[in-house]
Amino acid sequence: MQDVRRAVRARVFGTVQGVSYRVWARREAERLGVTGWVRNEGDGSVTALIAGTDTAVDAMIDRLWQGPRGALVSAVETEEVAEDAPADFRIIA
């Protein structure tokens, strides 16, 4: 059975800025083989576009709840999107 590819936009809330969350997210994404991007938002949250197989996207969403040392994630909101992701995983402004 072939794993389906999909894209999800995730918004992460809590103490997620100033703790290297974006650098951590890029490293985790590379480990899982997902593509997309991650950026800080003006309200203190972090948004990520995650694209890949069902299994890898689900694993990345699970990891977003953990975050790096120093992060305290209070919520992760996700929505399926029809958005093209870059060929790698990037930190964007």
C-alpha positions as a printed NumPy array, in Angstrom:
array([[ 0.   ,  0.   ,  0.   ],
       [ 1.462,  3.346, -1.066],
       [ 1.476,  6.206,  1.445],
       [-0.527,  9.226,  0.226],
       [ 1.166, 12.636,  0.032],
       [-0.509, 15.608,  1.655],
       [ 0.157, 19.113,  2.948],
       [-0.866, 20.57 ,  6.304],
       [-0.519, 24.069,  7.699],
       [ 0.093, 23.982, 11.46 ],
       [-0.052, 26.882, 13.923],
       [ 1.803, 26.285, 17.186],
       [ 0.926, 28.328, 20.283],
       [ 2.639, 28.754, 23.631],
       [ 6.245, 29.562, 24.455],
       [ 7.6  , 28.828, 20.985],
       [ 9.613, 31.93 , 20.094],
       [13.011, 32.628, 21.584],
       [13.662, 28.912, 22.189],
       [15.088, 27.959, 18.741],
       [11.782, 26.345, 17.778],
       [12.241, 27.036, 14.038],
       [15.756, 25.561, 13.957],
       [14.519, 22.528, 15.88 ],
       [11.511, 22.147, 13.527],
       [13.764, 22.212, 10.455],
       [16.002, 19.517, 11.948],
       [13.005, 17.317, 12.815],
       [11.488, 17.834,  9.356],
       [14.738, 16.788,  7.709],
       [14.883, 13.657,  9.881],
       [11.343, 12.727,  8.876],
       [11.763, 13.596,  5.204],
       [ 9.011, 16.224,  5.062],
       [ 9.287, 19.443,  3.081],
       [ 7.842, 22.889,  3.671],
       [ 8.678, 25.872,  5.825],
       [ 8.409, 27.35 ,  9.307],
       [ 8.108, 30.989, 10.418],
       [ 7.481, 33.13 , 13.493],
       [ 4.231, 35.071, 13.659],
       [ 3.698, 38.512, 15.168],
       [ 1.447, 37.15 , 17.926],
       [ 4.193, 34.895, 19.322],
       [ 3.044, 31.716, 17.594],
       [ 4.859, 29.707, 14.924],
       [ 3.342, 28.576, 11.622],
       [ 4.622, 25.661,  9.545],
       [ 3.732, 24.141,  6.196],
       [ 4.423, 20.411,  6.295],
       [ 4.239, 18.256,  3.161],
       [ 5.02 , 14.601,  2.685],
       [ 3.554, 11.171,  3.173],
       [ 0.669, 10.681,  5.594],
       [ 2.959,  8.88 ,  8.009],
       [ 5.687, 11.53 ,  7.971],
       [ 3.257, 14.469,  8.221],
       [ 1.479, 12.85 , 11.176],
       [ 4.824, 12.213, 12.884],
       [ 5.872, 15.848, 12.373],
       [ 2.592, 17.119, 13.824],
       [ 3.175, 14.915, 16.882],
       [ 6.664, 16.365, 17.258],
       [ 5.371, 19.944, 17.004],
       [ 3.634, 19.298, 20.333],
       [ 7.015, 18.524, 21.929],
       [ 9.247, 21.276, 20.605],
       [12.827, 21.902, 21.703],
       [14.039, 22.3  , 25.267],
       [12.571, 25.517, 26.635],
       [ 9.399, 25.37 , 24.55 ],
       [ 6.015, 25.034, 26.214],
       [ 3.423, 24.195, 23.571],
       [-0.158, 24.955, 24.596],
       [-1.919, 24.175, 21.289],
       [-1.303, 23.006, 17.732],
       [-3.998, 23.836, 15.187],
       [-3.816, 22.094, 11.813],
       [-5.608, 22.347,  8.506],
       [-5.204, 20.387,  5.301],
       [-4.133, 22.682,  2.454],
       [-3.618, 22.462, -1.291],
       [-0.352, 24.361, -1.244],
       [ 2.899, 23.568, -2.977],
       [ 5.858, 23.102, -0.662],
       [ 9.482, 23.757, -1.541],
       [11.707, 20.763, -2.255],
       [13.336, 21.135,  1.174],
       [12.328, 22.476,  4.606],
       [13.098, 26.154,  5.14 ],
       [13.011, 28.774,  7.844],
       [11.315, 31.812,  6.338],
       [10.786, 35.333,  7.639]])
